[in-house]
Amino acid sequence: METRGLEPVPDSERTGRVRTLFPTWVGANLTVLLLTMGAGLVVFNGLNFWQVLAVAIAAPVVSFGLVGLVSIAGKQGGAPGMALSRAVFGQRGNLLPGALIWIARWGWETVNAVTGGYALLAVLDLLFSIESDNTLIMATLLAFVGSSFLVSGLGVRALRVCCTWSAYLFGGFSLLVLIDLIGRTEWRDVLDRPAGPTAMMIAGVGTLAAGGISWVPTGPDFARYLPRTASGRAMIVATVGGAGIVFLPMVLMGSVMAVATPGLAVTQDPVSFIGPLLPGWLSVPYLLIAVVGMVLINAMSMYSAGFTAQALGFVIPRAWAVGVNAAISLFLGSLLMMTAGFLDSFVSFLTLLAVTFSAWIGVFGVDQLRGRTYDPAALLDTTPASAYWYTGGFAVTAVTAWTVGLVVGLLFTGVEWFSGPLAATWIGRHGLGWAATITVSAALYAILPRPAGRERPEGVAPLHF
């Protein structure tokens, strides 16, 4: 079990390899929800096969390119992303983006847990014709969240092993699904569809990339065991490659399925919808592997959420911090699965919180590009003596840029129960509120002066790890 929390990894223990990032980010995307999103590109955006192909390539390049870029800070500082964020926002200032990102994690984990619970229910129905009730819903949800907690509680080595084997299994069964789909598809209907508007392609990239954006603050968490000499370019390539090798076939398969079964784009339960579309010998093992993939996605999110909780001041071991998120996702998941009509409102909630990730990314990314170096002792020192205390614990320019970017992003965001005054503009209609947020927060932080850290008392040298 990994016991290290926020403290930076000593150089002597940085024995990781860049190639491990590839299966890690494969594992982060093993979800059947990509099929539903691919179907949505056809049904709602009106795109044809070739346009969906372009969108499925562009989205992971944009979003996971940012994940790879921010991951470099992990190998430079050797600490989790939200611990490194203290150097940018200040010890107190970091609590603002940290709290919202932590809440957003609850949302992503809840959606994953519910999707995994639905997958287990679908398998039970296919195998034994067992109809779900509230007791069974809670049992499947508890099994899913418990499995996620077990893997994330064990730590990064368990996650790496599970991601690697899951990538092989999910990839193999996805290939079988693809072969079956190729044989049963009326390709003339698929390839003869007229092209949709270019604007809808941009909207599609915005929608798909928004999911990947949520992983950006966690990038350093999975790169902190890499040696300082690891190639940053190779890290970005491995990250984008791992995500892209899942994105491309899954989104394309969803778009092809939607031509004959457009209901895939609007179903509240994509897992049980997909089951009958496949032959019996393939549907059950595929859905079981899909459950494993979603367990890993949830485990990775919980793993990072544990660090976020510690960065917010919860003085508890890492595994217990993970347990806090597990309990929250179990509660919210049960509410989501048993409350009719809750899903749409909850997705709107997630859309709003996605802007929060982007505000942090803009500021943190610019700070990283300025050549930030990290003081391990100051990262863990939350007293006024810390070099990252700045002004009353706040890096005023960073917090200002984050706040302004967040507000601008919300102005361009429109969801079910909230619509910003600029949501009807071109940016808002195409789901690019997150892009506006990154642009504004990054530009503002770039032109504002960088705050100076406090001088370390004379004779006290920084710690070297």
Salt bridges, closest charged atoms under 4 A:
GLU2 OE2 - ARG224 NH2 2.83
ASP11 OD1 - ARG14 NE 3.69
ASP11 OD1 - ARG228 NE 2.91
GLU13 OE1 - ARG4 NH2 2.95
ASP180 OD2 - ARG184 NE 2.72
ASP367 OD2 - ARG372 NE 2.78
ASP367 OD1 - ARG450 NE 3.91
ASP375 OD2 - ARG456 NH2 1.96
